[in-house]
Amino acid sequence: MASWQEFEQQAPELGKVARRLMEAYRHKVLATLRQDGSPRVSGTETTLKNGELWIGSMGGAVKALDLRRDPRMAIHVTSRAPEGDDPSSWEGDVKLAGRAIEITGADMLGAPEVPEVPEDGSHLFRIELTEVVWTHVEGDELVIDFWREGSSPHQARRH
């Protein structure tokens, strides 16, 4: 698993785009796994701090309970629809996958790399990445830039 900083070091160009879209769009979609293995999608917000990607959750929220039971997750960042008839004006979507590791314990919560700790039983998770994908349009081609943990970034194009 890779931290956000490690991802940006391994795929700097993709990292710039992913960071820009992550920071530009506050609301994201989080996919988790229910107890029976079926998918669940929930709204979420993220924070990038000190080279790590973080998500929080209200205490006892089903998405937090899903992640405690099975940390595998994905986040989808959507952007505005393209303006006019030019599909290449679309910024594209970023999708990432990995594991959400819950941060607990007073010693960890006071560490400088951890964002402000939510109170009243809320949950805080650090995201460890396995994959980041940016899908966008150039001319008449769908372009998919992707990075997977332990490999160089790649690109696929489709007409």
Backbone as CSV, one residue per row, in Angstrom:
resi,resn,N_x,N_y,N_z,CA_x,CA_y,CA_z,C_x,C_y,C_z
1,MET,0.847,-1.183,0.000,0.000,0.000,0.000,0.889,1.242,0.000
2,ALA,0.391,2.286,-0.611,1.169,3.516,-0.727,0.415,4.680,-0.086
3,SER,1.168,5.573,0.524,0.574,6.814,1.016,0.302,7.713,-0.186
4,TRP,-0.430,8.796,0.030,-0.662,9.762,-1.050,0.677,10.306,-1.544
5,GLN,1.577,10.619,-0.635,2.881,11.169,-1.004,3.665,10.170,-1.857
6,GLU,3.641,8.907,-1.501,4.349,7.897,-2.288,3.750,7.783,-3.692
7,PHE,2.419,7.837,-3.786,1.771,7.840,-5.091,2.246,9.025,-5.922
8,GLU,2.238,10.241,-5.339,2.664,11.429,-6.083,4.120,11.338,-6.522
9,GLN,4.967,10.698,-5.730,6.370,10.524,-6.110,6.512,9.536,-7.265
10,GLN,5.684,8.497,-7.267,5.765,7.468,-8.304,5.084,7.882,-9.604
11,ALA,4.088,8.763,-9.519,3.332,9.203,-10.702,3.075,10.697,-10.598
12,PRO,4.118,11.543,-10.737,3.972,12.977,-10.477,2.940,13.701,-11.341
13,GLU,2.869,13.407,-12.625,1.898,14.102,-13.478,0.472,13.707,-13.124
14,LEU,0.236,12.423,-12.976,-1.083,11.943,-12.560,-1.399,12.457,-11.160
15,GLY,-0.400,12.518,-10.307,-0.590,13.035,-8.952,-1.069,14.479,-8.940
16,LYS,-0.521,15.313,-9.841,-0.948,16.718,-9.914,-2.421,16.827,-10.297
17,VAL,-2.823,16.066,-11.297,-4.214,16.100,-11.751,-5.134,15.563,-10.655
18,ALA,-4.764,14.428,-10.070,-5.601,13.825,-9.030,-5.743,14.776,-7.841
19,ARG,-4.656,15.401,-7.422,-4.719,16.350,-6.305,-5.630,17.533,-6.652
20,ARG,-5.468,18.073,-7.862,-6.286,19.223,-8.269,-7.772,18.880,-8.210
21,LEU,-8.151,17.730,-8.751,-9.560,17.346,-8.738,-10.035,16.979,-7.333
22,MET,-9.199,16.323,-6.543,-9.569,15.987,-5.160,-9.850,17.255,-4.365
23,GLU,-9.022,18.284,-4.581,-9.183,19.530,-3.823,-10.283,20.421,-4.405
24,ALA,-10.559,20.311,-5.705,-11.556,21.175,-6.345,-12.989,20.760,-6.028
25,TYR,-13.205,19.478,-5.804,-14.554,18.966,-5.593,-14.666,18.372,-4.198
26,ARG,-15.414,19.064,-3.363,-15.525,18.704,-1.946,-16.195,17.343,-1.737
27,HIS,-17.270,17.103,-2.474,-18.062,15.891,-2.255,-17.610,14.783,-3.191
28,LYS,-17.402,13.612,-2.610,-16.943,12.443,-3.346,-17.845,11.259,-3.018
29,VAL,-17.720,10.194,-3.779,-18.482,8.982,-3.528,-17.517,7.915,-3.028
30,LEU,-17.846,7.328,-1.879,-17.050,6.269,-1.261,-17.772,4.946,-1.451
31,ALA,-17.073,3.949,-1.967,-17.623,2.594,-2.083,-16.987,1.719,-1.019
32,THR,-17.827,1.025,-0.266,-17.379,0.076,0.755,-18.076,-1.255,0.497
33,LEU,-17.736,-2.251,1.302,-18.363,-3.568,1.190,-19.222,-3.836,2.414
34,ARG,-20.471,-4.201,2.166,-21.377,-4.576,3.257,-20.949,-5.926,3.831
35,GLN,-21.551,-6.297,4.937,-21.219,-7.563,5.590,-21.436,-8.755,4.662
36,ASP,-22.448,-8.691,3.785,-22.710,-9.805,2.868,-21.848,-9.733,1.598
37,GLY,-20.962,-8.727,1.508,-20.064,-8.588,0.362,-20.600,-7.719,-0.757
38,SER,-21.845,-7.292,-0.667,-22.394,-6.426,-1.705,-21.881,-5.007,-1.506
39,PRO,-21.872,-4.202,-2.574,-21.314,-2.852,-2.461,-22.282,-1.876,-1.789
40,ARG,-21.696,-0.851,-1.166,-22.460,0.265,-0.619,-21.746,1.531,-1.067
41,VAL,-22.482,2.543,-1.528,-21.882,3.834,-1.843,-22.432,4.874,-0.875
42,SER,-21.546,5.767,-0.460,-21.891,6.816,0.497,-21.166,8.085,0.085
43,GLY,-21.725,9.217,0.443,-21.014,10.470,0.246,-19.901,10.594,1.272
44,THR,-18.830,11.269,0.890,-17.737,11.509,1.831,-16.970,12.746,1.399
45,GLU,-16.158,13.250,2.298,-15.212,14.323,2.019,-13.833,13.804,2.389
46,THR,-12.813,14.366,1.773,-11.440,13.934,2.043,-10.584,15.119,2.456
47,THR,-9.466,14.801,3.083,-8.463,15.801,3.459,-7.100,15.258,3.060
48,LEU,-6.290,16.100,2.422,-4.890,15.769,2.160,-4.052,16.545,3.169
49,LYS,-3.288,15.823,3.996,-2.455,16.481,5.000,-1.187,15.679,5.213
50,ASN,-0.056,16.380,5.149,1.259,15.777,5.415,1.488,14.473,4.652
51,GLY,1.152,14.503,3.371,1.433,13.350,2.521,0.469,12.189,2.658
52,GLU,-0.626,12.370,3.370,-1.615,11.307,3.572,-2.988,11.780,3.121
53,LEU,-3.820,10.848,2.712,-5.215,11.105,2.371,-6.072,10.569,3.504
54,TRP,-7.024,11.379,3.959,-7.854,11.049,5.120,-9.327,11.166,4.789
55,ILE,-10.144,10.340,5.440,-11.589,10.514,5.441,-12.073,10.374,6.881
56,GLY,-13.175,11.032,7.154,-13.794,10.921,8.465,-15.221,10.439,8.318
57,SER,-15.819,10.121,9.448,-17.196,9.651,9.436,-17.827,9.903,10.792
58,MET,-19.120,10.161,10.782,-19.836,10.291,12.046,-19.767,8.959,12.789
59,GLY,-19.812,9.035,14.101,-19.765,7.831,14.922,-20.875,6.857,14.556
60,GLY,-20.518,5.598,14.380,-21.489,4.558,14.115,-22.080,4.541,12.714
61,ALA,-21.599,5.398,11.803,-22.114,5.411,10.430,-21.839,4.064,9.758
62,VAL,-22.741,3.633,8.893,-22.576,2.322,8.275,-21.301,2.245,7.443
63,LYS,-20.893,3.349,6.810,-19.656,3.288,6.021,-18.452,3.035,6.933
64,ALA,-18.443,3.622,8.124,-17.352,3.385,9.073,-17.373,1.940,9.563
65,LEU,-18.548,1.419,9.831,-18.657,0.022,10.268,-18.213,-0.921,9.159
66,ASP,-18.571,-0.591,7.893,-18.087,-1.383,6.759,-16.563,-1.398,6.734
67,LEU,-15.954,-0.223,6.865,-14.489,-0.123,6.773,-13.788,-0.790,7.942
68,ARG,-14.381,-0.754,9.099,-13.795,-1.460,10.250,-13.769,-2.966,9.995
69,ARG,-14.822,-3.472,9.387,-14.934,-4.904,9.134,-14.061,-5.327,7.948
70,ASP,-14.056,-4.507,6.895,-13.295,-4.821,5.683,-12.785,-3.488,5.135
71,PRO,-11.495,-3.208,5.248,-10.972,-1.878,4.901,-10.894,-1.567,3.412
72,ARG,-11.225,-2.517,2.548,-11.157,-2.257,1.102,-12.210,-1.219,0.720
73,MET,-11.794,-0.270,-0.113,-12.698,0.806,-0.501,-12.245,1.425,-1.814
74,ALA,-13.132,2.241,-2.372,-12.813,3.035,-3.553,-13.464,4.403,-3.378
75,ILE,-12.845,5.415,-3.968,-13.396,6.770,-3.949,-13.485,7.253,-5.389
76,HIS,-14.613,7.879,-5.723,-14.837,8.426,-7.056,-15.038,9.930,-6.926
77,VAL,-14.234,10.694,-7.666,-14.335,12.152,-7.704,-14.885,12.530,-9.068
78,THR,-16.090,13.070,-9.080,-16.673,13.486,-10.346,-16.404,14.971,-10.560
79,SER,-16.440,15.405,-11.805,-16.260,16.821,-12.121,-17.456,17.301,-12.930
80,ARG,-17.484,18.582,-13.197,-18.577,19.160,-13.981,-18.624,18.548,-15.374
81,ALA,-19.823,18.537,-15.939,-19.996,18.082,-17.321,-19.283,19.059,-18.254
82,PRO,-18.845,18.583,-19.414,-18.182,19.490,-20.358,-19.130,20.585,-20.818
83,GLU,-18.551,21.726,-21.120,-19.353,22.850,-21.602,-19.498,22.739,-23.113
84,GLY,-20.699,23.011,-23.594,-20.932,22.993,-25.033,-20.797,21.612,-25.628
85,ASP,-20.392,21.576,-26.888,-20.320,20.324,-27.633,-18.934,19.687,-27.626
86,ASP,-17.976,20.283,-26.918,-16.604,19.778,-26.921,-16.373,18.868,-25.716
87,PRO,-16.402,17.536,-25.893,-16.209,16.637,-24.758,-14.812,16.741,-24.140
88,SER,-13.834,17.264,-24.897,-12.487,17.384,-24.342,-12.365,18.540,-23.350
89,SER,-13.431,19.327,-23.186,-13.409,20.378,-22.151,-13.732,19.809,-20.772
90,TRP,-14.096,18.541,-20.725,-14.381,17.859,-19.458,-13.089,17.616,-18.697
91,GLU,-13.066,17.962,-17.419,-11.867,17.752,-16.586,-11.582,16.281,-16.336
92,GLY,-12.608,15.483,-16.396,-12.454,14.057,-16.152,-12.802,13.677,-14.728
93,ASP,-12.790,12.383,-14.496,-13.057,11.816,-13.175,-11.796,11.146,-12.655
94,VAL,-11.642,11.171,-11.341,-10.558,10.442,-10.680,-11.189,9.365,-9.822
95,LYS,-10.626,8.176,-9.924,-11.050,7.065,-9.081,-9.811,6.512,-8.406
96,LEU,-9.943,6.175,-7.142,-8.829,5.558,-6.438,-9.332,4.398,-5.612
97,ALA,-8.461,3.451,-5.375,-8.804,2.272,-4.587,-7.688,1.998,-3.595
98,GLY,-8.036,1.308,-2.551,-7.061,0.942,-1.537,-7.742,0.460,-0.276
99,ARG,-7.120,0.801,0.847,-7.637,0.399,2.159,-7.728,1.616,3.061
100,ALA,-8.746,1.612,3.895,-8.940,2.671,4.879,-8.549,2.115,6.249
101,ILE,-7.540,2.710,6.845,-7.033,2.261,8.136,-7.516,3.224,9.217
102,GLU,-8.303,2.714,10.149,-8.830,3.592,11.197,-7.719,3.970,12.167
103,ILE,-7.676,5.245,12.504,-6.705,5.771,13.459,-7.419,5.907,14.801
104,THR,-6.900,5.205,15.782,-7.477,5.249,17.121,-6.358,5.362,18.140
105,GLY,-6.721,5.658,19.361,-5.737,5.742,20.437,-5.233,7.153,20.613
106,ALA,-5.138,7.578,21.837,-4.747,8.945,22.156,-3.369,9.299,21.608
107,ASP,-2.433,8.353,21.604,-1.083,8.672,21.118,-1.082,9.001,19.631
108,MET,-1.836,8.259,18.822,-1.892,8.534,17.390,-2.665,9.808,17.093
109,LEU,-3.719,10.068,17.840,-4.577,11.201,17.541,-3.893,12.532,17.782
110,GLY,-2.850,12.565,18.602,-2.131,13.808,18.840,-0.941,13.997,17.923
111,ALA,-0.657,13.023,17.069,0.505,13.095,16.195,0.327,14.229,15.182
112,PRO,1.402,14.941,14.830,1.285,16.098,13.946,0.804,15.754,12.543
113,GLU,1.019,14.527,12.073,0.598,14.181,10.713,-0.889,13.872,10.613
114,VAL,-1.566,13.759,11.746,-2.985,13.414,11.762,-3.818,14.688,11.749
115,PRO,-4.841,14.752,10.884,-5.702,15.939,10.874,-6.405,16.116,12.211
116,GLU,-7.054,17.243,12.353,-7.800,17.519,13.578,-8.730,16.353,13.877
117,VAL,-8.680,15.885,15.096,-9.422,14.703,15.487,-10.893,15.041,15.713
118,PRO,-11.774,14.305,15.048,-13.182,14.536,15.301,-13.541,14.083,16.710
119,GLU,-14.525,14.718,17.266,-14.940,14.363,18.626,-16.229,13.565,18.580
120,ASP,-16.778,13.273,19.707,-18.058,12.598,19.916,-18.177,11.252,19.203
121,GLY,-17.117,10.451,19.260,-17.193,9.104,18.707,-17.030,9.004,17.213
122,SER,-16.671,10.095,16.555,-16.470,10.055,15.109,-15.267,9.188,14.762
123,HIS,-15.189,8.793,13.505,-14.125,7.917,13.023,-13.184,8.701,12.107
124,LEU,-11.922,8.305,12.100,-10.908,8.899,11.240,-10.129,7.769,10.583
125,PHE,-10.021,7.819,9.246,-9.344,6.771,8.484,-8.265,7.379,7.597
126,ARG,-7.099,6.736,7.577,-6.014,7.078,6.651,-6.136,6.124,5.460
127,ILE,-6.061,6.670,4.251,-6.213,5.862,3.044,-4.850,5.420,2.535
128,GLU,-4.701,4.126,2.356,-3.509,3.540,1.745,-3.904,3.109,0.336
129,LEU,-3.205,3.635,-0.658,-3.596,3.477,-2.060,-2.999,2.244,-2.722
130,THR,-3.804,1.633,-3.590,-3.320,0.579,-4.471,-3.476,0.971,-5.936
131,GLU,-4.366,1.954,-6.225,-4.638,2.315,-7.610,-5.235,3.715,-7.685
132,VAL,-4.821,4.482,-8.708,-5.420,5.785,-9.008,-5.615,5.847,-10.523
133,VAL,-6.811,6.291,-10.950,-7.159,6.346,-12.363,-7.777,7.708,-12.668
134,TRP,-7.327,8.330,-13.755,-7.936,9.569,-14.258,-8.471,9.276,-15.648
135,THR,-9.777,9.447,-15.821,-10.430,9.230,-17.100,-10.855,10.579,-17.648
136,HIS,-10.446,10.888,-18.877,-10.783,12.163,-19.496,-10.835,11.991,-21.016
137,VAL,-11.155,13.057,-21.722,-11.294,13.010,-23.173,-10.294,13.965,-23.807
138,GLU,-9.629,13.503,-24.860,-8.764,14.345,-25.682,-9.197,14.138,-27.129
139,GLY,-9.694,15.213,-27.749,-10.189,15.100,-29.120,-11.341,14.124,-29.186
140,ASP,-11.163,13.044,-29.972,-12.212,12.030,-30.073,-11.836,10.741,-29.345
141,GLU,-10.882,10.836,-28.416,-10.425,9.657,-27.683,-10.734,9.759,-26.193
142,LEU,-11.150,8.651,-25.639,-11.242,8.514,-24.191,-9.849,8.127,-23.706
143,VAL,-9.305,8.877,-22.766,-7.948,8.647,-22.279,-8.025,8.211,-20.819
144,ILE,-7.343,7.115,-20.503,-7.335,6.578,-19.151,-5.891,6.523,-18.680
145,ASP,-5.555,7.408,-17.742,-4.223,7.407,-17.118,-4.367,6.662,-15.799
146,PHE,-3.472,5.702,-15.545,-3.606,4.943,-14.307,-2.255,4.584,-13.717
147,TRP,-2.298,4.434,-12.410,-1.143,4.008,-11.624,-1.616,2.898,-10.705
148,ARG,-0.790,1.877,-10.589,-1.031,0.811,-9.619,0.200,0.702,-8.746
149,GLU,-0.034,0.411,-7.501,1.052,0.305,-6.529,2.174,-0.586,-7.074
150,GLY,3.391,-0.053,-6.988,4.554,-0.815,-7.403,4.855,-0.777,-8.893
151,SER,4.094,0.014,-9.665,4.371,0.084,-11.103,4.400,1.532,-11.567
152,SER,4.937,1.737,-12.736,4.966,3.070,-13.342,3.579,3.423,-13.858
153,PRO,3.297,4.726,-14.006,2.000,5.106,-14.587,1.898,4.642,-16.041
154,HIS,0.670,4.372,-16.457,0.392,3.936,-17.830,-0.781,4.733,-18.377
155,GLN,-0.955,4.636,-19.687,-2.078,5.308,-20.332,-2.687,4.374,-21.377
156,ALA,-4.024,4.394,-21.432,-4.758,3.665,-22.473,-5.653,4.664,-23.181
157,ARG,-5.838,4.452,-24.486,-6.689,5.333,-25.278,-7.710,4.477,-26.024
158,ARG,-8.940,5.015,-26.093,-10.010,4.318,-26.811,-10.746,5.309,-27.699
159,HIS,-11.132,4.863,-28.869,-11.910,5.704,-29.806,-13.382,5.487,-29.571
